[in-house]
Amino acid sequence: MKKLRVILSLTLCLIIMVSLAPNVMALSGGACGEDLKWVLDDEGVLTINGNGPMFDYDLERAPWSDSRDNIKKIIIRKGVTTVGKSAFYECKNVTNIEIPHTLVEIGDRAFSSTAITDIKIPENVKKIGEMAFLVCTSLRTVTIADGVEEIDDFAFEYCSSLTTVKLPRSIKKMGMCVFRMCDSLKDVYYSGSEEDWSKAKVEQNWAHLAGQHTFHYNSRNSDIRLVLKIGEKTALVNEKPVENDVSPIISNGRTMLPVRFLAENLGIDVYWDGTTGTVTIIESTNEKMKKVKRTIVLTVGSNEAIIGSNIVTMDAPAFIQDSRTYLPVRFIAEQLGCYVEWRPDTQQVVIDKYFD
């Protein structure tokens, strides 16, 4: 009996301890594509890793649906090519989404009813599916990079806080009621001409019942655009010629450029430590307050870079030539939140920077 009482006492203590323990969301994860894995951490960050397309889902059938109220941020890693249908439907507490440049399609209802405030669609995405961002009522700005070709029906319907949309000249098809009931819409910036717009297959009611907006033709589709050409010192910064002291070069299949030019034209600070051969790149959120937004640390000759607190492998290492430190243009620009396009016919690199 004494032994039994001890066992019962221990069991009771264990029950009390469990009941009083803080409610911590356990780590969970699994497959979400043939070669894709998902992980949801205890801070509400849902990360998709791997290569290839994501599975499509019926409404509320994604594997993380039972925990969707706990999801605050979605990170889709480089290598993922599609966002499946209804993948993040009604993840209503998600305020931030990171989309990689490897993505080519966003499925129907993929981000419907989330709480995101702005979205930037990279240039490799060719299609935005039906109702992809339906009822994202906190969404204020939509920026679609040059390269996106199709926006399907009702893609941004009922985004009641949406005020600004940036559309690329590459648009070939715009479905019906894409911005229907976007009551706050004020400005639509289109990088092509009126003739370009007339040639695209655009439904007449694409902005049915939207706010009293102004449509701007021939508008640059980014806040800063740099156009660099291999072997030429003259670059274009927001369509104006600017002289660089050296031209970009191609080394081992990668476009390389001295960091100074990017620093001067993208508003970043660069620090060189000659003793260790280290380059530190700092982007600030505010010119006066200088609050650090991003940091990148590279070492000459090394393929590894430190991004914030993470170690990332680069395609090509930094190197010194003619007393100048050359960095891989695409890697650095993309880490700074830019979109990068390589135009092989003209040997040009186009870098688009959008302010947050």
C-alpha positions in Angstrom: 0.0 0.0 0.0 2.8 2.4 0.9 4.4 1.7 -2.5 1.1 2.4 -4.2 0.6 5.7 -2.4 4.1 6.8 -3.5 3.3 5.9 -7.1 -0.1 7.8 -6.9 1.6 10.8 -5.4 4.3 10.9 -8.1 1.6 10.6 -10.8 -0.4 13.4 -9.2 2.7 15.7 -9.1 3.4 14.9 -12.7 -0.2 15.8 -13.7 0.0 19.1 -11.8 3.4 20.0 -13.4 2.1 19.3 -16.9 -1.1 21.4 -16.3 1.0 24.3 -15.0 3.6 24.2 -17.8 3.5 27.1 -20.3 1.6 26.4 -23.5 4.5 26.1 -26.0 3.8 25.1 -29.5 5.8 22.0 -30.4 7.9 21.9 -33.5 6.1 20.2 -36.4 6.8 19.4 -40.0 6.5 17.0 -42.9 6.3 16.8 -46.7 4.6 19.4 -48.9 6.0 18.3 -52.3 7.8 15.5 -53.9 11.1 17.1 -52.8 9.8 19.7 -50.3 9.6 19.8 -46.6 7.9 22.2 -44.2 8.7 23.1 -40.6 6.7 25.2 -38.2 8.7 26.5 -35.3 7.6 27.7 -31.8 7.8 31.4 -32.9 5.2 30.9 -35.6 7.6 30.8 -38.6 6.6 28.3 -41.3 9.5 27.5 -43.6 9.4 25.6 -46.9 12.6 24.0 -48.0 13.7 21.9 -51.0 13.4 21.9 -54.8 10.4 21.8 -57.1 6.7 22.4 -56.9 4.5 22.4 -53.8 1.5 20.1 -53.6 -2.0 21.6 -54.3 -4.5 21.5 -51.5 -8.3 21.8 -51.0 -9.5 24.6 -48.7 -8.3 24.0 -45.2 -6.5 20.8 -46.1 -2.9 21.9 -46.0 -0.8 19.9 -43.5 -0.4 23.0 -41.3 -4.0 24.0 -41.4 -4.7 22.9 -37.8 -1.9 25.3 -36.6 -2.6 28.1 -39.1 -3.7 30.5 -36.4 -0.2 30.2 -34.9 1.6 31.0 -38.1 3.0 34.6 -38.3 5.5 34.4 -41.0 6.1 32.3 -44.1 9.5 31.7 -45.6 9.7 30.0 -48.9 13.3 29.0 -49.6 15.3 29.2 -52.9 14.6 26.0 -54.9 10.8 26.0 -54.5 9.1 26.6 -57.9 5.4 26.8 -57.1 3.1 27.7 -54.2 0.3 25.2 -54.2 -3.4 25.9 -54.5 -4.9 27.0 -51.1 -1.6 26.4 -49.5 -1.8 29.2 -47.0 -5.5 29.9 -47.2 -6.8 31.7 -44.1 -3.5 31.9 -42.3 -5.0 35.0 -40.9 -2.1 36.0 -38.6 0.6 35.9 -41.3 2.0 39.4 -41.8 5.1 38.6 -43.7 5.9 36.3 -46.6 9.3 35.8 -48.2 9.2 34.6 -51.9 12.3 33.3 -53.6 13.4 34.1 -57.2 13.1 30.5 -58.2 9.3 30.6 -57.9 7.4 30.4 -61.3 3.8 30.2 -60.2 1.5 31.2 -57.3 -1.5 28.9 -57.2 -5.2 29.7 -56.8 -6.1 31.0 -53.3 -2.5 30.5 -52.2 -2.4 33.4 -49.8 -6.0 34.3 -49.5 -7.2 35.8 -46.3 -3.8 36.4 -44.8 -2.8 39.7 -43.0 0.2 40.7 -45.2 0.7 44.4 -45.6 2.7 44.4 -48.8 3.8 41.8 -51.4 6.6 41.9 -54.0 6.3 39.3 -56.8 9.7 38.4 -58.3 10.4 38.4 -62.1 10.5 34.6 -62.5 6.9 34.2 -61.5 4.9 33.9 -64.7 1.4 33.4 -63.3 -0.5 34.6 -60.3 -3.6 32.3 -59.9 -7.2 33.0 -59.3 -8.0 34.6 -55.9 -4.3 34.2 -54.9 -4.6 37.2 -52.6 -8.3 37.4 -52.1 -9.5 39.2 -49.0 -6.1 40.3 -47.8 -7.6 43.3 -46.1 -4.4 44.6 -44.6 -2.6 44.6 -48.0 -1.5 48.1 -48.9 1.0 47.8 -51.8 1.5 45.3 -54.6 4.7 45.3 -56.6 5.0 42.9 -59.6 8.4 42.7 -61.2 9.0 42.7 -64.9 8.7 39.2 -66.2 5.3 38.3 -64.7 2.9 37.6 -67.6 -0.5 36.5 -66.2 -2.7 37.6 -63.3 -5.9 35.5 -63.1 -9.4 36.4 -62.2 -10.1 37.9 -58.7 -6.4 37.7 -57.8 -6.6 40.7 -55.4 -10.3 41.0 -55.0 -11.6 42.6 -51.7 -8.1 43.9 -50.7 -9.8 46.9 -49.1 -6.7 48.6 -47.8 -4.8 48.4 -51.1 -3.7 51.9 -52.3 -0.8 51.3 -54.7 -0.1 48.7 -57.5 3.0 48.5 -59.7 2.5 46.5 -62.9 5.2 45.4 -65.4 5.2 45.8 -69.1 5.6 42.0 -69.4 1.9 41.5 -68.5 0.2 39.6 -71.3 -3.0 38.6 -69.6 -5.1 40.3 -66.9 -8.2 38.5 -65.8 -11.6 39.8 -64.8 -12.1 41.6 -61.5 -8.5 41.3 -60.5 -8.8 44.4 -58.2 -12.5 44.3 -57.7 -13.7 46.0 -54.5 -10.3 47.4 -53.7 -12.0 50.5 -52.4 -8.8 52.4 -51.4 -6.9 52.0 -54.7 -5.4 55.3 -55.7 -2.5 54.7 -58.1 -1.6 52.0 -60.6 1.9 52.4 -62.1 2.5 50.6 -65.4 6.0 50.4 -66.8 4.8 50.1 -70.4 3.1 52.5 -72.8 -0.5 52.9 -73.5 0.1 51.0 -76.7 1.7 48.1 -74.8 -1.3 48.0 -72.5 -3.7 47.9 -75.4 -1.9 44.9 -76.9 -2.1 42.9 -73.7 -5.2 40.7 -73.1 -6.8 42.7 -70.4 -10.4 42.2 -69.3 -12.3 45.4 -69.4 -13.6 45.0 -65.8 -10.1 44.1 -64.3 -10.6 47.0 -61.8 -14.3 46.7 -61.4 -15.6 48.7 -58.4 -12.1 49.6 -57.3 -11.3 53.0 -55.8 -11.0 56.1 -58.0 -7.5 55.4 -59.0 -5.1 57.0 -61.5 -3.4 54.8 -64.1 0.2 55.9 -64.8 1.8 54.8 -68.1 5.5 54.6 -68.7 6.2 54.5 -65.0 9.3 52.9 -63.7 8.3 49.8 -61.9 10.8 50.1 -59.1 12.2 52.8 -56.8 15.8 52.3 -58.0 16.8 50.6 -61.3 20.4 50.0 -62.2 21.3 48.7 -65.7 24.9 47.5 -66.0 26.5 46.1 -69.2 29.5 43.7 -69.3 32.6 45.5 -70.4 31.1 49.0 -70.2 31.8 51.6 -67.5 28.6 53.6 -68.2 25.6 52.4 -66.3 22.1 53.6 -66.1 20.7 54.7 -62.7 16.9 55.4 -63.0 17.5 55.8 -66.8 20.3 58.4 -66.3 23.9 57.6 -67.4 26.4 57.3 -64.6 30.1 56.6 -65.0 31.7 53.8 -63.0 35.5 53.7 -62.7 35.5 50.1 -63.9 33.1 47.9 -65.8 31.4 44.7 -64.6 33.1 41.5 -65.6 32.2 37.8 -65.9 34.3 35.4 -63.9 33.5 31.7 -63.9 30.1 32.4 -65.3 29.2 35.0 -62.6 28.8 38.7 -63.1 31.2 40.5 -60.7 31.4 44.2 -59.8 33.3 46.3 -57.3 31.1 46.9 -54.3 31.5 50.7 -54.3 29.2 51.2 -57.2 26.4 49.2 -55.6 26.9 51.0 -52.3 26.7 54.5 -53.8 23.5 53.7 -55.8 21.6 51.5 -53.4 22.3 53.5 -50.3 24.3 51.0 -48.3 27.4 51.3 -46.2 30.5 49.2 -46.9 33.4 48.6 -44.6 36.7 47.0 -45.6 39.1 45.3 -43.2 42.4 44.9 -45.0 43.9 42.8 -42.2 41.3 40.0 -42.4 40.2 40.6 -46.0 36.7 41.1 -44.8 33.9 43.2 -46.4 31.0 44.2 -44.2 27.8 45.5 -45.9 25.2 47.3 -43.8 21.8 48.4 -45.0 19.9 50.8 -42.7 16.2 51.4 -42.5 16.5 55.2 -41.9 19.0 57.7 -43.1 18.9 59.6 -39.8 18.4 56.9 -37.2 20.7 54.4 -39.1 18.8 51.4 -37.7 20.4 48.3 -39.1 18.1 46.4 -41.4 20.5 43.9 -43.1 24.2 42.9 -42.7 26.3 40.9 -45.0 29.9 39.8 -44.2 32.1 38.3 -46.8 35.8 37.3 -46.8 37.9 37.5 -50.0 38.5 34.1 -51.4 35.7 32.4 -49.4 32.4 31.0 -50.8 30.7 31.6 -47.4 28.9 34.8 -46.4 27.3 35.7 -43.1 23.8 37.1 -43.5 22.7 38.4 -40.2 23.4 35.3 -38.0 23.2 32.7 -40.8 26.1 31.3 -42.9 25.2 31.1 -46.6 27.2 29.5 -49.4 27.7 31.8 -52.5 28.1 30.7 -56.1 31.3 32.6 -56.4 33.8 34.1 -53.9 34.8 37.7 -53.6 38.2 38.5 -55.1 40.6 41.4 -55.5 41.7 42.7 -58.9 43.5 45.9 -59.7 43.2 47.0 -56.0 39.4 46.6 -56.1 37.2 44.1 -54.3 34.8 42.4 -56.7 31.6 40.8 -55.4 29.0 38.6 -57.1 26.3 41.1 -58.2 23.3 38.8 -58.1 24.0 37.4 -54.7 24.6 40.8 -53.1 21.7 42.5 -54.8 19.2 39.8 -53.9 20.4 39.7 -50.3 19.6 43.5 -50.2 16.0 42.8 -51.3 16.6 43.6 -55.0 15.4 41.7 -58.1 18.1 40.9 -60.6 17.6 40.1 -64.3 20.3 38.9 -66.7 19.7 39.8 -70.3 22.0 37.5 -72.3 21.2 39.1 -75.7 22.5 42.5 -74.6 24.9 41.3 -71.9 23.1 43.5 -69.3 22.3 43.1 -65.7 19.2 44.9 -64.5 18.8 45.4 -60.7 15.5 46.7 -59.3 15.2 47.9 -55.7 11.9 48.4 -54.0 11.7 50.4 -50.8 9.9 48.7 -47.9 
